[in-house]
Amino acid sequence: MVEPRLSRGLRDLLPDTMLARQRMIDTIRGVYELYGFSPLDTPAIEYLDVLSGSAGEDAQQQIFQVTNPEGEALGLRFDLTVPLSRVVSQYPDMVFPFRRYQVSSVWRADKPEPGRYRQFTQFDLDSVGAESDVADTEILAAMCDTLDALKVGPYIVRFSSRRILNLVLDYAGIAHDGGPAVFRILDKLDKIGLDKVKLELTTGYRDESGAPIAGLGLSSDQVEKIERFLGIKGASRGEVLKQLRALFANVENAQEEIDVIERISSHLESLGYGSDRVAVDLTIARGLAYYTGPVFEANLLDAPQFGSVFAGGRYDDLVKRFTGRSIPATGASIGVDRLLAALIELGRIEQPKTTSQVLVTAMDGGLMSEYLAITYELRRAGIRTEIHVGAPKRLGKQIQRADRLDIPYVVIMGSDEAQRGVVTVKEMIVGREKAADVGSHEEWKAGRFGQQEIARTDLVKTLRQLLGQ
């Protein structure tokens, strides 16, 4: 016998989770399509050289590597952006800007944590071939509209720019080839805190397990300047940018890069996305190395432990790996599984146990054709219906199934009802509410709480009314 088990970082999604997840995905899709984005799908497996070298050292180490029967080196995709760049490079007749969304699984061989898995689902939206900062504005607005549609509660979308981080290197006197390592450490700020970030930038430290964390060897003066930059805060986007202009007054090309963020901020303001929803946060670094411009992150204010649930940025050079020429692109990705885990913990999403709205019971084998006729009549009327498919048995057992699965309505018909041309509709929630007030089982049975007898011909009309259809 084989022991049933799962590898670390993987999980099964049972119906209650899957139904909540599907409803979330449907909601996200509705927002993306409202913005005019169209669906794309790509294979889970790509050539290893397509995935390698595109997103930095950390992403490279997280690739699950596989081989095909021909012995070629392949890998499971770790995000949906690199495959998108490959698609854009491979189809020269594509109409730009190419506005696509994609919802698919990705795989990363990193350490599993609460809300973080080795296989998880991302839902991306991207504009490829869009150079204007209006495209970045659209992504930020879509992030807000998506989170609003999902009713996640209070959130903040934060944005900054990788080019501004590059200016920090100039301001602090750090060589640009050391930038990726610096940014990778800054991206840990929310997770490990400023003190450990400073240690990792300088001498290093030992983590809670005693393992050594190597330092970059930056000077105290360089780290002090980085800390000064990270310390810029303000109640509004304009206030943050004003402080940034003052700090970078003598840094070459700084004002032009700040202008880009200011234009995006101005667009957002005109659309009604104020600083209470979208903030300029200069601490954002984003871990993937392919970002070249504005970068975005969204966090749930009531569940900060889950970190970023929606993130992205501009990546103008990613396609260059395949074509030799830059194609401007910007986008964001929502972490479906992480966000779902957060909403479940917060109690802000329903987890239905079944799709069924009605259970048709079967007590009399001689009436099975009539039970089937009722079931298909309801289904053809658009009412999600299941029928008891086992041998006819005690009604109580069948109603127990409806109760355990939270099926709201049960249809009951025995031989007496069939002869009189009626059926009984049982409203399960009424029965549950009344049961708490009833003193005995006999009283509960006699009360027939939530039950109504109706004409067989009125069944569809009655259930539509009860379901609000």
C-alpha positions as CSV (number, residue, x, y, z in Angstrom):
1,M,0.0,0.0,0.0
2,V,1.1,3.6,-0.8
3,E,0.7,6.1,2.0
4,P,-1.5,9.0,0.8
5,R,0.6,12.2,1.3
6,L,1.5,15.5,-0.2
7,S,5.0,17.0,-0.8
8,R,5.8,20.1,1.3
9,G,4.4,23.4,0.1
10,L,1.6,21.7,-1.9
11,R,-2.1,21.3,-0.9
12,D,-5.4,19.9,-2.1
13,L,-8.2,22.4,-2.6
14,L,-11.5,20.8,-1.5
15,P,-14.9,22.1,-2.7
16,D,-15.5,24.8,-0.1
17,T,-12.1,26.4,-0.9
18,M,-12.5,25.8,-4.7
19,L,-15.9,27.4,-4.8
20,A,-14.7,30.5,-2.9
21,R,-11.6,30.6,-5.2
22,Q,-13.6,30.3,-8.4
23,R,-16.0,33.1,-7.3
24,M,-12.9,35.3,-6.5
25,I,-11.4,34.5,-10.0
26,D,-14.7,35.3,-11.7
27,T,-14.8,38.7,-9.9
28,I,-11.2,39.5,-10.9
29,R,-11.9,38.5,-14.5
30,G,-14.9,40.8,-14.6
31,V,-12.7,43.8,-13.6
32,Y,-9.9,42.9,-16.0
33,E,-12.4,42.6,-18.9
34,L,-14.0,45.8,-17.9
35,Y,-10.6,47.4,-18.7
36,G,-10.5,45.6,-22.1
37,F,-7.9,43.0,-21.2
38,S,-8.2,39.6,-23.1
39,P,-7.3,36.1,-21.9
40,L,-4.1,34.2,-22.8
41,D,-2.8,30.8,-21.7
42,T,0.7,29.4,-21.9
43,P,2.3,26.0,-21.0
44,A,3.3,25.3,-17.4
45,I,6.7,24.1,-18.7
46,E,9.2,26.3,-20.6
47,Y,12.7,25.7,-21.8
48,L,15.1,26.3,-18.9
49,D,17.0,28.9,-20.8
50,V,13.8,30.9,-21.4
51,L,13.2,31.0,-17.6
52,S,16.8,31.4,-16.5
53,G,18.5,34.7,-16.1
54,S,15.4,36.7,-16.4
55,A,14.4,37.6,-12.8
56,G,17.5,37.5,-10.6
57,E,19.4,35.0,-8.5
58,D,16.6,34.2,-6.0
59,A,14.1,33.4,-8.8
60,Q,16.7,31.3,-10.5
61,Q,17.2,29.2,-7.4
62,Q,13.4,28.6,-7.1
63,I,12.9,27.0,-10.5
64,F,11.7,23.4,-10.4
65,Q,13.8,21.8,-13.1
66,V,12.5,18.9,-15.2
67,T,13.5,17.1,-18.5
68,N,11.3,15.9,-21.3
69,P,11.6,12.4,-23.0
70,E,14.1,14.0,-25.4
71,G,16.4,14.9,-22.5
72,E,16.0,18.7,-23.0
73,A,16.4,20.9,-19.9
74,L,13.0,22.4,-18.9
75,G,11.5,24.2,-15.9
76,L,8.2,24.9,-14.4
77,R,7.3,28.5,-14.8
78,F,7.8,30.6,-11.6
79,D,5.6,33.5,-12.8
80,L,3.4,34.4,-15.8
81,T,5.4,37.4,-17.0
82,V,8.4,35.6,-18.4
83,P,6.2,33.3,-20.5
84,L,4.3,36.4,-21.7
85,S,7.5,37.9,-22.9
86,R,8.4,34.8,-24.8
87,V,4.9,34.8,-26.4
88,V,5.3,38.5,-27.4
89,S,8.7,37.6,-29.0
90,Q,7.4,34.6,-30.8
91,Y,4.4,36.1,-32.6
92,P,5.5,39.0,-34.8
93,D,2.1,39.9,-36.0
94,M,0.8,40.7,-32.6
95,V,-1.2,44.0,-32.3
96,F,0.3,46.4,-29.8
97,P,-0.4,47.3,-27.1
98,F,-1.1,43.7,-26.3
99,R,-3.5,43.7,-23.3
100,R,-3.8,40.3,-21.7
101,Y,-4.8,38.6,-18.6
102,Q,-3.9,35.1,-17.4
103,V,-4.9,33.0,-14.5
104,S,-2.7,29.9,-14.0
105,S,-0.6,28.0,-11.6
106,V,3.1,28.8,-11.0
107,W,5.8,27.0,-9.0
108,R,8.6,28.2,-6.8
109,A,10.9,26.0,-4.7
110,D,11.1,28.3,-1.7
111,K,10.3,27.8,2.0
112,P,6.5,27.3,2.6
113,E,4.9,29.8,5.0
114,P,1.4,30.7,6.1
115,G,-0.4,31.7,2.9
116,R,2.7,30.9,0.8
117,Y,2.9,27.6,-1.2
118,R,5.2,26.1,-3.7
119,Q,2.4,25.8,-6.2
120,F,0.1,28.7,-6.3
121,T,-2.2,30.6,-8.7
122,Q,-1.5,34.1,-10.1
123,F,-3.9,36.3,-11.9
124,D,-2.0,38.8,-14.1
125,L,-2.9,41.7,-16.2
126,D,-0.4,43.3,-18.5
127,S,0.0,46.0,-21.2
128,V,2.8,45.1,-23.6
129,G,3.9,47.8,-26.1
130,A,2.6,50.6,-23.8
131,E,5.2,53.2,-23.1
132,S,3.0,55.9,-21.6
133,D,2.7,56.4,-17.9
134,V,-1.0,56.2,-18.5
135,A,-0.6,52.5,-18.8
136,D,1.0,52.4,-15.3
137,T,-1.9,54.5,-14.0
138,E,-4.4,52.0,-15.4
139,I,-2.7,49.1,-13.7
140,L,-2.8,50.9,-10.3
141,A,-6.4,51.8,-10.9
142,A,-7.3,48.3,-11.8
143,M,-5.6,47.0,-8.6
144,C,-7.9,49.3,-6.6
145,D,-11.0,48.4,-8.5
146,T,-10.2,44.7,-8.2
147,L,-9.7,44.9,-4.4
148,D,-12.9,46.9,-4.1
149,A,-14.9,44.4,-6.1
150,L,-13.6,41.6,-3.9
151,K,-14.7,43.5,-0.8
152,V,-11.4,42.8,0.9
153,G,-11.8,45.6,3.5
154,P,-9.3,48.3,4.0
155,Y,-6.2,48.2,1.9
156,I,-3.4,50.3,0.6
157,V,-1.8,50.2,-2.9
158,R,1.8,51.5,-2.7
159,F,4.0,52.5,-5.6
160,S,7.5,53.8,-6.3
161,S,10.0,53.3,-9.1
162,R,13.0,51.1,-9.8
163,R,14.7,54.1,-11.5
164,I,14.4,56.0,-8.3
165,L,16.1,53.2,-6.5
166,N,18.8,53.4,-9.1
167,L,19.2,57.0,-8.1
168,V,19.6,56.0,-4.5
169,L,22.8,54.1,-5.6
170,D,24.1,57.3,-7.1
171,Y,23.1,59.3,-4.0
172,A,24.8,56.8,-1.7
173,G,27.8,56.2,-3.9
174,I,27.1,52.6,-4.7
175,A,28.2,51.0,-8.0
176,H,25.2,50.1,-10.2
177,D,26.3,46.5,-10.6
178,G,25.7,46.1,-6.9
179,G,22.2,47.3,-7.2
180,P,20.4,44.0,-7.6
181,A,21.9,42.7,-4.3
182,V,21.0,46.0,-2.5
183,F,17.4,45.9,-3.9
184,R,17.0,42.3,-2.9
185,I,17.8,43.2,0.7
186,L,15.5,46.3,0.7
187,D,12.7,44.1,-0.6
188,K,12.9,42.3,2.8
189,L,12.2,45.5,4.8
190,D,8.6,44.6,5.7
191,K,9.5,41.1,6.6
192,I,12.7,41.5,8.7
193,G,12.7,45.1,9.7
194,L,15.1,48.0,9.3
195,D,17.7,46.9,11.8
196,K,18.3,43.6,10.1
197,V,18.3,45.2,6.7
198,K,21.0,47.5,7.8
199,L,23.0,44.6,9.2
200,E,22.6,42.7,5.9
201,L,23.8,45.7,4.0
202,T,26.9,45.9,6.2
203,T,28.4,43.2,8.3
204,G,25.7,40.5,8.2
205,Y,24.1,38.7,11.2
206,R,22.8,35.3,12.4
207,D,19.1,34.6,12.0
208,E,16.9,33.0,14.6
209,S,18.1,29.5,13.7
210,G,21.8,30.6,14.1
211,A,22.4,30.5,10.4
212,P,24.8,33.2,9.1
213,I,23.4,35.9,6.8
214,A,26.2,37.4,4.8
215,G,26.5,41.2,4.6
216,L,27.2,43.3,1.5
217,G,30.0,45.3,3.2
218,L,28.5,48.7,2.5
219,S,30.0,51.6,4.6
220,S,28.1,53.2,7.5
221,D,27.9,56.4,5.4
222,Q,26.3,54.6,2.5
223,V,23.8,52.8,4.8
224,E,23.0,56.1,6.5
225,K,22.0,57.7,3.2
226,I,19.9,54.7,2.3
227,E,18.2,55.0,5.7
228,R,17.6,58.7,5.1
229,F,15.9,57.8,1.8
230,L,13.8,55.0,3.3
231,G,12.7,57.4,6.1
232,I,10.8,59.7,3.7
233,K,7.2,59.6,4.8
234,G,4.2,61.8,4.2
235,A,0.4,62.0,4.6
236,S,0.0,62.5,0.8
237,R,1.8,61.6,-2.4
238,G,2.7,65.2,-3.0
239,E,4.4,65.5,0.4
240,V,6.5,62.4,-0.2
241,L,7.6,63.6,-3.6
242,K,8.4,67.1,-2.3
243,Q,10.8,65.6,0.3
244,L,12.3,63.3,-2.3
245,R,13.0,66.2,-4.7
246,A,14.8,68.0,-1.8
247,L,16.9,64.9,-0.9
248,F,17.9,64.3,-4.5
249,A,18.4,67.9,-5.4
250,N,22.0,67.3,-6.5
251,V,21.5,63.9,-8.0
252,E,21.8,63.9,-11.8
253,N,18.5,63.1,-13.7
254,A,16.6,62.7,-10.5
255,Q,14.0,65.4,-11.2
256,E,13.0,63.8,-14.5
257,E,12.4,60.4,-12.8
258,I,10.4,62.0,-10.0
259,D,8.3,63.8,-12.7
260,V,7.1,60.3,-13.9
261,I,5.8,59.4,-10.5
262,E,4.3,62.8,-10.1
263,R,2.4,62.5,-13.4
264,I,1.0,59.1,-12.4
265,S,0.0,60.6,-9.1
266,S,-1.8,63.4,-10.9
267,H,-3.6,61.0,-13.2
268,L,-4.8,59.0,-10.1
269,E,-6.0,62.1,-8.3
270,S,-8.1,63.1,-11.3
271,L,-9.7,59.7,-11.4
272,G,-10.5,59.8,-7.7
273,Y,-7.8,57.5,-6.3
274,G,-6.5,59.5,-3.4
275,S,-3.5,59.0,-1.1
276,D,-5.7,57.0,1.3
277,R,-5.9,54.3,-1.3
278,V,-2.8,54.7,-3.4
279,A,0.4,56.0,-1.7
280,V,3.9,56.7,-2.8
281,D,6.1,54.4,-0.7
282,L,9.8,54.7,-1.5
283,T,10.6,51.5,0.4
284,I,9.2,49.3,-2.3
285,A,11.9,47.4,-4.2
286,R,10.2,44.3,-5.6
287,G,12.4,41.2,-5.6
288,L,12.4,40.3,-9.3
289,A,15.3,41.8,-11.2
290,Y,13.4,42.5,-14.5
291,Y,11.6,45.6,-13.2
292,T,12.8,48.9,-14.9
293,G,10.3,51.6,-13.8
294,P,7.3,52.1,-11.6
295,V,6.6,49.2,-9.2
296,F,3.5,48.5,-7.3
297,E,2.3,46.5,-4.2
298,A,-1.0,46.2,-2.4
299,N,-1.5,45.1,1.2
300,L,-4.5,44.3,3.3
301,L,-4.5,46.6,6.4
302,D,-6.3,44.1,8.6
303,A,-4.0,41.2,7.6
304,P,-0.4,42.6,7.3
305,Q,1.1,39.2,8.1
306,F,0.2,38.0,4.6
307,G,2.4,40.7,3.0
308,S,1.8,41.8,-0.5
309,V,-1.3,40.3,-2.2
310,F,-1.2,42.2,-5.5
311,A,2.1,43.5,-7.0
312,G,3.9,44.3,-10.2
313,G,5.6,47.0,-12.2
314,R,7.1,48.1,-15.4
315,Y,9.5,45.8,-17.2
316,D,10.6,47.4,-20.5
317,D,13.7,45.2,-21.1
318,L,12.3,41.7,-20.5
319,V,11.4,41.0,-24.1
320,K,14.9,42.2,-25.1
321,R,16.3,38.8,-24.1
322,F,14.5,37.2,-27.0
323,T,14.4,39.9,-29.7
324,G,17.4,42.2,-29.0
325,R,15.1,45.2,-28.8
326,S,13.2,46.7,-25.9
327,I,9.4,46.6,-25.9
328,P,7.8,48.7,-23.1
329,A,5.5,46.7,-20.8
330,T,3.8,47.1,-17.4
331,G,1.5,44.9,-15.3
332,A,0.6,43.4,-12.0
333,S,-0.3,40.0,-10.5
334,I,-2.7,39.1,-7.8
335,G,-1.7,36.2,-5.6
336,V,-5.0,34.3,-5.6
337,D,-4.1,31.7,-3.0
338,R,-2.5,34.2,-0.6
339,L,-5.4,36.6,-0.8
340,L,-7.9,33.8,-0.4
341,A,-6.1,32.6,2.7
342,A,-6.2,36.1,4.1
343,L,-9.9,36.6,3.4
344,I,-10.7,33.3,5.0
345,E,-8.8,34.2,8.1
346,L,-10.6,37.6,8.2
347,G,-14.0,36.0,7.6
348,R,-14.6,38.1,4.5
349,I,-15.4,35.5,2.0
350,E,-18.1,32.8,1.9
351,Q,-17.0,29.2,1.6
352,P,-20.0,27.3,0.1
353,K,-19.8,23.5,0.4
354,T,-21.7,22.8,-2.8
355,T,-23.0,24.5,-5.9
356,S,-26.5,22.9,-5.4
357,Q,-29.4,25.1,-4.5
358,V,-32.0,22.3,-4.4
359,L,-31.9,18.7,-3.4
360,V,-34.7,16.5,-4.8
361,T,-35.2,13.6,-2.4
362,A,-36.2,10.0,-3.4
363,M,-38.3,8.0,-1.1
364,D,-40.2,5.8,-3.5
365,G,-38.5,3.7,-6.1
366,G,-41.7,3.7,-8.2
367,L,-41.6,7.5,-8.5
368,M,-38.0,7.7,-9.7
369,S,-39.0,8.8,-13.2
370,E,-41.0,11.7,-11.6
371,Y,-38.1,12.6,-9.4
372,L,-35.9,12.8,-12.5
373,A,-38.5,14.9,-14.3
374,I,-38.6,17.4,-11.4
375,T,-34.8,17.6,-11.3
376,Y,-34.4,18.3,-15.0
377,E,-37.3,20.7,-15.0
378,L,-35.5,22.7,-12.3
379,R,-32.1,22.5,-14.1
380,R,-33.6,23.6,-17.4
381,A,-35.1,26.6,-15.5
382,G,-31.5,27.5,-14.4
383,I,-31.8,26.3,-10.8
384,R,-28.8,24.3,-9.7
385,T,-30.3,21.0,-8.6
386,E,-29.0,17.6,-7.4
387,I,-31.1,14.4,-7.0
388,H,-30.6,11.6,-4.5
389,V,-28.8,9.1,-6.7
390,G,-28.6,6.2,-4.3
391,A,-31.4,3.6,-3.6
392,P,-34.5,5.3,-2.1
393,K,-34.1,5.5,1.7
394,R,-35.2,7.3,4.8
395,L,-36.0,10.9,4.2
396,G,-34.0,12.0,7.3
397,K,-30.7,10.7,5.9
398,Q,-31.3,12.7,2.7
399,I,-32.2,15.9,4.6
400,Q,-29.1,15.4,6.7
401,R,-27.0,15.6,3.5
402,A,-28.7,18.9,2.6
403,D,-28.0,20.2,6.1
404,R,-24.4,19.2,6.1
405,L,-23.8,20.8,2.6
406,D,-25.9,23.9,3.3
407,I,-28.2,23.2,0.4
408,P,-30.9,25.8,1.0
409,Y,-34.0,23.9,-0.3
410,V,-35.2,20.3,-0.4
411,V,-38.0,19.0,-2.5
412,I,-40.0,16.1,-1.0
413,M,-42.7,14.0,-2.8
414,G,-44.0,10.7,-1.6
415,S,-46.8,8.6,-3.1
416,D,-49.5,10.6,-1.3
417,E,-48.2,13.9,-2.7
418,A,-47.8,12.4,-6.1
419,Q,-51.5,11.3,-6.2
420,R,-52.6,14.8,-5.1
421,G,-50.3,16.6,-7.6
422,V,-48.3,18.4,-4.9
423,V,-44.8,18.6,-3.5
424,T,-43.3,19.8,-0.3
425,V,-40.5,22.4,-0.3
426,K,-38.4,22.5,2.8
427,E,-36.5,25.7,3.5
428,M,-33.5,24.4,5.5
429,I,-32.4,27.6,7.1
430,V,-35.8,28.1,8.7
431,G,-35.7,24.5,10.1
432,R,-32.2,25.2,11.6
433,E,-33.3,28.4,13.2
434,K,-36.5,26.9,14.7
435,A,-34.7,23.8,15.9
436,A,-32.9,25.8,18.5
437,D,-36.2,26.9,20.1
438,V,-38.0,23.5,20.0
439,G,-38.0,21.3,23.1
440,S,-38.3,17.9,21.7
441,H,-37.8,15.9,18.4
442,E,-41.6,15.1,18.3
443,E,-42.4,18.8,18.5
444,W,-39.9,19.6,15.8
445,K,-41.4,16.9,13.5
446,A,-45.0,18.1,14.2
447,G,-44.1,21.7,13.5
448,R,-42.9,21.1,9.9
449,F,-40.9,24.3,10.2
450,G,-39.9,25.9,6.9
451,Q,-42.1,23.5,4.9
452,Q,-44.8,24.4,2.5
453,E,-46.9,22.2,0.3
454,I,-47.4,23.6,-3.2
455,A,-48.9,22.4,-6.5
456,R,-46.5,20.4,-8.5
457,T,-47.0,22.8,-11.4
458,D,-45.9,25.8,-9.3
459,L,-42.6,24.3,-8.2
460,V,-40.3,26.2,-10.6
461,K,-42.1,29.5,-10.0
462,T,-42.0,29.0,-6.2
463,L,-38.3,28.1,-6.1
464,R,-37.4,31.0,-8.3
465,Q,-39.1,33.4,-5.9
466,L,-37.4,31.8,-2.9
467,L,-34.0,32.0,-4.6
468,G,-34.6,35.6,-5.7
469,Q,-34.3,34.8,-9.4
